[in-house]
Amino acid sequence: MESLSAQEVVALMADPDYNQSHLFPEGQDQHTRDLLVEDLKYFDKNYPGGIKSYISRARKLLQDSANSVNIFEGWTPKIPHGVSVNPETNLDQFVALENEGISELGKCAFVLVAGGLGERLGYSSIKVGLPVELVTETCFLQLYIESILALQDRSGTILPLAIMTSEDTHSRTLQLLEEHNYFGMSRDQLTLMRQEKVPALIDNEARFAVEHGRVSGKPHGHGDVHILLYQYGLPQKWLSEGKKWMVILQDTNPLVFKALPSFLGVSKVNNYAMNFATIPRMPKESLGAIMTLEKEGQIQTLNVEYNIVDTLIKGSGMNAKGDVSNEELGIGTPESAKLSPFPGNTNTLLFSLQDYLDALNRTGGAMTEFVNPKYADATKTVFKAPTRLECLMQDFSKMYTQESIIGFTQFERWISFTAVKNNLQEAAAKSAQNLDPWCAGSGECEYFNANIKLLRLCGASIDDATTDTFFAGIRYRLPAKIIIQPSFACSFVELRQKVKGSWSISNRSVLVLEGKETLIEDLKLDGSLVVGQNAHYHRITKDDGIVPVYVPSEPRDPEYLRIRGFKLRK
């Protein structure tokens, strides 16, 4: 379409395969026509197969949606192959898997999906620019990059990073990187991949929406990361540089690197082509479930979205009640009785790079798509708002042949997953139901809690938080504010080597640990302390009780504090 004249594009849109003549009504002025033609050429260029292919796929999916077609008809769910890792119950297994993974860290490439703004949080800028915690105000992008650089320092090998941005986030992500000199990362090891939009649709005929005289576009979903990696040639490049693994990260999970070495160890030991990092899932929880599905000799392991799990289980005959617990199914152990048999997807994904590239070359990276229109009435012909085709990065497991081994690694939530996505009102409602608030404040607390538990596994004595504190209607038990910087330790194995003697820390203390060569023998803390400078410390005692405290945020505070409901008075 790029070589066609404006008049030829207008004529082409009247073809039944396109059916977009509503874009060009009689009497339309030339300037408006030219802008719409420009938009059509943009969308045609950036969608695999062009907009003709997009329209054809959309019509089929919209028809299936209107007819309530069950995409999993005839498939039977089974519990997939996987490994459960919990250092609190089996520390030896955890350490053994970490040691396996540590040997592979220098062979990793990293991909960060960062296409979203913080609108759902009530935050107007990019989520990766939010601070993880308020003690150091390290932002998510800084934490990820410094974690990769620390792994790079230990392995002695350059570890590449690709970041998928969007039209909404690209310039601000680049600005954040440039303002902070890429947080110490070499610019030539980092690639920004900008995701383009797809046309919004107004009806079941897949006619395009127009807004302010332009064809309206919407995000296509984070599944585009695969086709961008293919188009940029990065998997091929990384393989040629000796990389063996690729890790895809979400934008606001500060715990992901704490589980990474053992996650990598599981893939190495089990020869997984693709490995889902998962957490224990409760029945009917709003969390995708990893399942193995079987049908007429076909087998696939994949993520099933939470709103489909119940229907799939009922329709398969597995259980008439649908999404139920192990106890109700008569399987599992006493410890897992209340859990779903299917692990919950966290969207941290680990790929064997060669297997991934083979699948990319076979498919071109074009992901399975879906559509989720919100209908205005029972006729299912009118939408409340324009919709679009979407794709999910976790659906890449569908791209493999049956010879490839797809598995999962199940971690406890405290060491592997939290999410920063809910505004204060949504978080307060979840808190009232004893659910994870998944907001900026809870993400901060869970980051501290993970560091506390890891130090306790090393032998440290750290007081529990004992009282409930409420900010903006959200219940917290505020822990000691402990930060283990990536420069201090990249794995539990390394952390345990650096925590010596007797450690005693009060629940109101602030502790920041820095420095690759830092070693501490005996620590007593009831106050604030930054330990670093790559020194060997003996018998540190600081018990003045002078600590920063959380207080409610105020309307005049910066946005990143207002979305927490609290700030730190230092």
C-alpha positions in Angstrom: 0.0 0.0 0.0 2.9 2.3 0.6 3.4 2.9 -3.1 -0.2 3.7 -3.9 -1.5 7.2 -4.4 -4.2 8.6 -2.1 -6.8 8.1 -4.8 -5.8 4.4 -5.2 -6.0 3.9 -1.4 -9.4 5.4 -1.2 -10.6 3.1 -4.1 -9.0 0.0 -2.4 -10.9 0.7 0.8 -14.2 0.1 -1.0 -13.1 -3.4 -1.8 -15.2 -6.0 0.3 -11.9 -7.4 1.7 -11.4 -4.1 3.4 -14.9 -2.5 3.7 -13.5 0.8 5.0 -15.3 3.2 2.6 -17.0 4.9 5.6 -13.6 6.5 6.2 -14.1 8.6 3.0 -17.6 10.0 2.8 -18.7 12.1 -0.1 -17.8 15.7 0.2 -14.8 15.0 2.5 -12.0 17.7 2.2 -8.7 16.7 0.7 -6.6 17.4 3.9 -8.7 15.0 6.0 -8.6 12.4 3.3 -4.8 12.7 3.0 -4.4 12.3 6.8 -6.5 9.2 6.8 -4.6 7.7 3.9 -1.4 8.4 5.8 -2.8 6.6 8.8 -3.8 3.6 6.7 -0.4 3.3 5.2 1.2 3.5 8.7 -1.0 0.6 10.0 -0.5 -1.4 6.8 3.2 -1.1 7.1 3.5 -2.1 10.8 1.1 -5.0 10.9 2.4 -8.4 9.6 0.5 -9.1 6.4 -0.9 -5.6 6.3 -4.3 -4.3 7.3 -6.1 -6.7 4.9 -4.8 -9.5 7.1 -5.7 -7.6 10.2 -9.3 -7.1 9.0 -9.7 -10.8 8.0 -8.4 -12.0 11.4 -10.6 -9.5 13.2 -13.8 -10.5 11.4 -13.2 -14.2 12.3 -12.5 -13.5 15.9 -15.4 -11.0 16.3 -17.7 -13.5 14.7 -16.5 -16.2 17.2 -16.9 -13.8 20.1 -20.5 -12.9 19.1 -21.3 -16.6 18.8 -19.6 -17.4 22.1 -17.3 -19.9 20.5 -15.4 -21.9 23.1 -11.8 -21.9 21.8 -10.9 -24.8 24.1 -13.7 -27.0 23.0 -12.6 -30.7 23.3 -9.4 -29.9 25.2 -8.8 -31.7 28.5 -6.7 -29.9 31.2 -3.8 -31.7 32.9 -1.3 -30.5 35.5 1.8 -29.5 33.6 5.4 -30.5 34.2 7.1 -28.3 36.8 9.3 -27.8 39.8 8.3 -26.2 43.2 11.1 -24.2 44.8 10.7 -23.0 48.4 13.9 -22.1 50.4 12.0 -22.0 53.6 11.1 -25.7 53.4 13.9 -27.1 51.3 16.9 -24.8 51.4 19.3 -27.5 50.1 17.3 -27.8 46.9 17.2 -24.0 46.5 20.9 -23.7 46.9 21.6 -26.6 44.5 19.4 -25.0 41.8 21.0 -21.6 42.4 24.4 -23.1 41.9 23.2 -24.6 38.6 21.8 -21.3 37.6 24.8 -19.2 38.6 27.0 -21.1 36.1 24.6 -19.9 33.4 24.2 -16.3 34.3 26.8 -15.1 31.8 24.8 -16.7 29.0 21.7 -14.6 29.6 20.0 -11.9 27.6 17.2 -9.8 29.1 14.0 -8.3 27.7 11.9 -5.8 29.6 8.3 -5.1 28.6 7.7 -1.5 29.4 5.0 -0.2 27.1 2.6 1.0 29.8 1.9 4.2 31.6 0.8 4.2 35.2 -2.8 5.4 34.5 -4.4 2.5 36.5 -2.2 3.5 39.4 -3.3 7.1 39.1 0.2 8.0 37.9 0.6 10.0 34.7 4.1 8.9 33.6 6.0 5.7 32.9 5.8 2.9 35.5 9.5 2.0 35.2 10.3 5.5 36.5 8.4 4.9 39.8 10.6 4.4 42.9 10.6 0.8 44.2 10.9 2.2 47.7 11.3 5.5 49.4 14.5 5.0 51.3 16.8 5.3 48.3 14.1 6.2 45.7 15.7 3.7 43.3 13.3 3.5 40.3 12.3 0.2 38.7 14.4 0.7 35.6 17.4 1.5 37.7 16.9 -1.6 39.8 16.6 -3.8 36.8 19.7 -2.4 35.1 21.8 -2.4 38.2 20.8 -6.1 38.8 21.9 -7.0 35.3 25.1 -5.1 35.7 25.8 -6.9 39.0 25.3 -10.2 37.3 27.5 -9.0 34.5 30.2 -8.1 37.0 30.1 -11.6 38.6 30.1 -13.5 35.2 32.6 -11.3 33.5 30.4 -11.2 30.4 28.4 -8.5 28.8 24.7 -9.1 29.3 22.4 -7.4 26.7 19.1 -5.8 27.5 16.2 -5.0 25.1 13.3 -2.8 26.2 10.0 -2.8 24.4 8.4 0.6 24.6 5.3 2.1 23.1 4.2 5.3 21.5 3.2 6.4 25.0 6.4 5.4 26.8 9.2 5.5 24.2 10.4 9.2 24.5 10.0 9.2 28.3 11.9 6.0 28.7 14.7 7.3 26.6 14.7 10.5 28.5 15.0 8.7 31.8 17.9 6.6 30.6 19.8 9.6 29.2 19.2 11.8 32.3 20.8 9.1 34.4 23.5 8.0 31.9 21.8 4.7 31.4 22.3 3.9 35.1 25.8 2.8 34.3 25.0 0.4 31.4 26.8 0.8 28.1 24.5 2.3 25.5 25.5 -0.3 22.9 24.3 -3.2 25.0 20.8 -1.8 25.4 18.2 -1.8 22.6 14.9 0.1 22.6 12.2 -1.5 20.5 9.2 0.7 19.9 5.8 -1.1 19.6 3.3 0.4 17.1 -0.5 0.4 17.4 -3.2 -1.4 15.5 -6.5 0.1 14.2 -9.4 0.3 16.7 -12.6 -1.5 15.5 -16.2 -0.2 15.8 -18.2 -3.3 14.7 -18.2 -7.0 13.9 -17.3 -6.1 10.3 -14.0 -4.8 11.6 -14.5 -1.3 10.4 -11.9 1.2 11.7 -12.7 3.9 14.2 -12.0 7.5 13.5 -11.2 10.0 16.2 -10.5 13.7 15.6 -10.1 13.1 11.9 -7.6 10.3 12.2 -7.8 6.5 12.2 -7.8 5.6 15.9 -5.1 3.2 17.1 -4.8 1.0 20.2 -2.0 -1.1 21.7 -1.8 -4.6 20.3 -0.6 -6.2 23.6 2.8 -7.2 25.0 2.9 -10.3 22.7 4.4 -7.9 20.1 7.7 -8.3 21.9 8.3 -11.5 20.0 7.9 -10.0 16.5 9.9 -7.0 17.5 12.8 -9.3 18.7 12.5 -11.1 15.4 12.5 -7.9 13.3 15.4 -6.4 15.2 17.4 -9.7 14.8 18.3 -9.8 18.5 17.9 -13.6 19.2 20.2 -14.3 16.2 22.7 -11.7 17.4 22.7 -13.0 21.0 23.2 -16.6 20.0 26.2 -15.5 17.9 27.6 -13.8 21.0 27.4 -17.1 23.0 24.1 -16.4 24.8 22.0 -19.4 25.7 19.0 -18.0 27.6 16.6 -15.2 27.3 14.6 -13.7 30.3 11.5 -11.6 29.7 10.6 -9.3 32.6 7.5 -7.3 33.5 7.9 -3.6 34.4 7.0 -3.4 38.1 8.1 -6.6 39.8 11.0 -5.8 42.1 11.4 -9.4 43.3 12.2 -11.0 40.0 16.0 -11.1 40.3 15.8 -12.8 43.7 14.4 -15.9 42.1 16.3 -15.7 38.9 19.4 -17.9 39.6 17.2 -20.9 40.8 14.7 -20.3 38.0 17.6 -20.6 35.5 18.8 -23.7 37.3 15.5 -25.4 36.9 15.5 -24.7 33.1 19.1 -26.0 32.8 18.4 -29.2 34.8 15.1 -30.0 33.0 16.1 -28.8 29.5 13.1 -26.5 29.3 12.6 -24.8 26.0 10.3 -22.3 27.9 9.8 -21.9 31.6 7.0 -20.0 33.3 7.8 -18.5 36.7 4.6 -19.1 38.7 3.2 -18.7 42.2 0.6 -20.8 44.1 -2.8 -19.9 42.8 -6.1 -19.8 44.7 -9.2 -21.1 42.9 -11.0 -18.3 41.0 -8.1 -15.9 41.6 -7.6 -13.3 38.9 -4.4 -14.9 37.8 -3.8 -16.9 34.7 -3.3 -20.6 35.2 -0.6 -22.7 33.5 -2.1 -25.9 32.1 -1.2 -28.8 29.8 -4.1 -29.3 27.4 -4.7 -32.6 25.5 -6.9 -33.2 22.5 -6.9 -36.1 20.0 -3.2 -36.7 20.4 -2.2 -33.0 20.5 -0.6 -31.6 23.6 0.2 -28.0 24.5 1.3 -26.3 27.7 0.1 -22.8 28.0 -1.3 -20.0 30.1 -5.1 -20.0 30.3 -6.5 -16.6 31.3 -8.3 -16.5 34.6 -11.7 -15.6 33.1 -11.6 -18.8 31.0 -10.3 -21.3 33.6 -13.7 -22.0 35.1 -15.4 -22.6 31.8 -12.6 -24.8 30.5 -12.6 -27.1 33.6 -16.4 -27.4 33.6 -16.6 -28.0 29.8 -13.8 -30.7 29.9 -15.6 -32.7 32.5 -12.7 -32.4 34.9 -15.0 -31.0 37.6 -18.6 -29.8 37.4 -17.8 -26.9 39.8 -15.0 -25.6 37.6 -12.1 -23.7 39.1 -11.8 -25.6 42.5 -9.1 -26.5 45.0 -6.9 -29.6 45.2 -9.0 -30.7 48.2 -12.2 -30.6 46.2 -10.5 -32.6 43.4 -9.1 -35.2 45.9 -5.5 -34.5 45.0 -2.4 -32.8 46.4 -1.0 -32.6 49.9 -2.4 -31.1 53.1 -0.2 -28.1 52.5 -1.7 -27.5 49.1 -5.3 -28.5 49.9 -6.7 -25.0 49.5 -4.8 -24.2 46.3 -5.7 -24.6 42.7 -3.8 -27.6 41.1 -2.7 -25.2 38.4 0.1 -22.7 39.1 -0.5 -19.0 38.7 1.4 -17.2 35.9 3.5 -14.2 36.8 4.7 -13.3 33.3 8.3 -13.8 34.0 9.4 -16.1 31.2 12.6 -17.9 30.6 13.5 -19.3 27.1 16.2 -21.5 25.7 17.5 -19.1 23.1 18.1 -21.7 20.3 14.6 -23.3 20.8 13.1 -19.8 20.8 14.8 -18.8 17.6 13.8 -22.0 15.9 10.2 -21.3 16.8 10.6 -17.6 15.7 12.0 -18.7 12.3 9.1 -21.1 11.8 6.4 -18.6 12.7 7.8 -15.2 12.1 6.9 -14.2 15.6 3.2 -13.6 14.7 1.3 -14.3 17.9 -2.1 -15.9 18.4 -4.6 -13.0 18.8 -7.8 -12.6 20.6 -10.5 -9.9 20.8 -12.5 -8.8 23.8 -15.3 -6.4 22.8 -17.6 -4.9 25.4 -21.1 -5.2 23.8 -23.7 -2.5 24.3 -26.6 -5.0 24.2 -27.6 -8.6 23.9 -27.5 -8.5 20.1 -23.7 -8.4 20.3 -23.5 -6.1 17.3 -22.8 -2.8 18.9 -19.7 -2.1 21.0 -19.7 0.2 24.1 -16.3 1.5 22.9 -14.0 0.6 20.0 -12.0 -2.7 20.5 -8.9 -4.2 18.8 -7.0 -7.4 18.3 -4.6 -8.2 21.1 -1.8 -10.7 21.8 0.0 -11.8 24.9 3.7 -12.6 25.3 3.0 -15.7 27.4 1.2 -17.3 24.5 4.5 -18.0 22.7 4.4 -21.5 24.2 1.8 -22.3 21.5 4.6 -21.7 18.9 6.6 -24.8 19.9 6.4 -28.3 18.4 5.3 -31.1 20.8 9.0 -32.2 21.0 9.9 -29.1 23.0 9.6 -29.3 26.8 7.5 -26.5 28.3 7.5 -26.3 32.1 7.0 -24.1 35.1 8.9 -23.2 38.3 6.7 -22.4 41.2 8.0 -20.0 43.8 6.3 -18.6 46.9 5.1 -15.1 46.3 7.5 -13.5 48.9 10.6 -14.3 46.8 9.4 -13.9 43.3 6.3 -11.8 42.6 4.5 -8.7 43.5 2.7 -6.2 41.2 2.4 -2.5 41.3 -0.8 -1.8 39.3 -3.8 -0.7 41.5 -4.8 2.8 42.5 -5.5 3.5 46.2 -9.3 2.8 45.9 -8.8 -0.6 44.2 -6.1 -1.5 46.6 -8.2 -0.5 49.7 -11.0 -2.7 48.4 -8.7 -5.7 48.0 -7.1 -5.1 51.4 -10.6 -5.2 53.0 -11.0 -8.7 51.4 -7.6 -9.8 52.7 -6.3 -9.9 49.2 -2.9 -8.6 47.9 -3.5 -4.8 47.3 -0.9 -4.8 44.5 -0.3 -1.1 44.8 2.8 1.0 45.1 2.8 0.9 48.9 2.4 -2.9 49.1 5.1 -3.4 46.5 7.5 -1.5 48.7 6.6 -3.5 51.8 6.9 -6.8 49.9 10.3 -5.8 48.6 11.5 -5.2 52.2 9.9 -8.5 53.4 11.7 -10.5 50.7 15.1 -9.0 51.9 14.2 -9.8 55.5 13.3 -13.4 54.8 16.5 -14.0 52.8 18.6 -12.5 55.6 16.8 -14.7 58.1 17.7 -17.7 56.0 21.3 -16.6 56.4 20.8 -16.6 60.2 19.9 -13.0 60.9 17.4 -12.2 63.7 15.0 -9.5 62.5 11.9 -8.5 64.5 8.5 -9.0 63.0 6.2 -6.0 62.4 3.5 -6.5 65.1 0.9 -3.8 64.6 -1.5 -2.8 61.7 -1.0 0.6 60.1 -3.5 2.0 57.7 -2.8 4.5 54.9 -5.6 5.4 52.5 -7.6 2.5 53.8 -4.9 -0.1 53.0 -3.7 -2.3 55.9 0.0 -2.7 56.3 2.3 -4.4 58.7 5.3 -2.2 58.1 8.6 -4.2 58.3 12.2 -3.2 58.8 13.3 -1.2 55.7 16.0 -3.4 54.5 17.6 -3.0 51.0 20.0 -5.5 49.6 21.5 -3.7 46.6 22.5 -5.8 43.6 26.1 -4.7 44.1 26.0 -6.5 47.5 24.6 -9.8 46.5 23.1 -11.3 43.3 22.0 -14.6 44.8 21.3 -16.3 48.1 24.5 -18.3 47.8 26.5 -15.0 47.6 24.4 -13.4 50.4 25.0 -16.2 52.8 28.8 -15.8 52.3 28.6 -12.2 53.4 26.3 -12.4 56.5 28.5 -13.7 59.3 28.2 -13.9 63.0 25.3 -12.6 65.0 22.8 -10.2 63.3 20.0 -8.5 65.3 17.8 -5.9 63.7 14.7 -4.1 65.1 11.5 -3.9 63.1 11.8 -0.1 62.8 15.3 -0.1 61.5 16.6 1.0 58.1 19.5 -0.9 56.6 21.1 -0.5 53.1 23.7 -3.1 52.1 26.1 -2.2 49.2 29.3 -3.2 47.7 30.6 -6.4 46.1 33.4 -7.0 48.6 31.5 -5.9 51.7 31.5 -8.5 54.4 29.8 -8.0 57.8 30.6 -10.0 61.0 28.1 -9.2 63.8 25.5 -6.5 63.5 23.2 -4.9 66.1 20.9 -2.3 64.6 18.0 -0.2 66.0 18.4 2.9 63.8 19.5 3.8 60.3 22.6 2.4 58.6 24.1 2.3 55.1 26.9 -0.3 54.9 29.1 -0.2 51.8 32.4 0.9 50.5 33.5 -2.7 49.9 35.0 -3.1 53.4 35.2 -5.9 56.0 33.2 -4.8 59.0 33.4 -6.2 62.5 30.8 -5.8 65.2 28.7 -2.9 63.9 26.4 -1.5 66.6 24.0 1.3 66.0 21.1 1.6 68.5 20.2 5.3 68.6 16.6 4.5 67.5 16.7 7.4 65.1 14.8 6.2 62.0 12.7 7.8 59.2 9.0 7.0 59.6 6.1 6.7 57.2 3.4 9.5 57.5 0.3 10.1 55.3 1.0 11.8 52.0 -0.7 15.2 51.3 -2.4 16.6 48.2 0.6 18.9 47.6 3.1 16.0 47.5 4.5 14.7 44.2 2.3 12.2 42.3 4.6 9.2 43.2 3.9 9.8 46.9 0.2 10.5 46.5 -0.4 7.1 44.7 1.2 5.4 47.8 -0.9 7.2 50.4 2.2 7.7 52.5 5.7 9.3 52.4 8.9 8.9 54.4 9.7 11.6 56.9 13.5 11.4 57.1 
